Amino acid sequence: MSTLEVDKIIPQSGTDTQLGESGDTITIPSGATLDASNATTTLPANVVTTDGTQTLTNKSIAATQLTGTITPSDGTVTNAKVNASAAIDYSKLNLTGNIALADLSASGTKDATTFLRGDNTFATPTDNGKVLQVVSTSTTSAVVTTSTSFVDINLSLNITPSATSSKIFVIYTGTNETNGTTGQRLNLQMLRDATEIADSNVIGNITPANGVVTSASISKLDEPSTTSEITYKMQGNSHDGTVVVFNLGSSTGTLTAFEIEG
């Protein structure tokens, strides 16, 4: 093997210098350093390594040129080493540990009292149908009327719903009497503020010279859709112009409202 000892090789003309011919192998012996740190080095289309231990620092390599297994120098893939737009297949994730609430990206409040809905939102469980409050009133004070127009019968209560979705279940019970000629009847109606929400149609049907005592019950599941105070009350009239006694003094008329969570 011939030896050529020179301090510098420069092109005879132009700016290109060629080492060897096509098919030749240019060997850099062990221990020698090829210093190209201050130059621009163009790599060939295929970079071949012999044992896979070579290190490339601060170099960009097209993804199409990467094959096999690539292991970071410290054996750990940190967040900084993963591109923000990278899509990691679910099968590559080791999810044997617990995922903390803080690690979930769903909207809403993440705590022990909420659950994750199908729309990726944390929500508080609701107890639909739960009774939120009860207001009740009663009377033994009788109301006597011959009016065919409705009059109040001493049963009225106020309730303020806690949510617009709440329902109000209202129930009335009382004992009433008609006094007059055969076939006389009476009416009852339930109102929310000034709006009728339920009625009894007509009840009672007396015989000559005898009063008919009737126990009546009316209920309504109301949906007022408000958080303002509501007044529920009972009214009655004499359907046929005879004497009617509502909520007989010997018994009790009762009106009760239950707020039900909607």
Helices and strands as residue ranges (DSSP letters): G 63-65, G 79-81, G 90-92, G 101-103, E 115-116, E 122-123, E 131-139, E 143-145, E 151-159, E 167-179, E 186-192, E 195-199, E 212-222, E 230-238, E 243-246, E 253-260
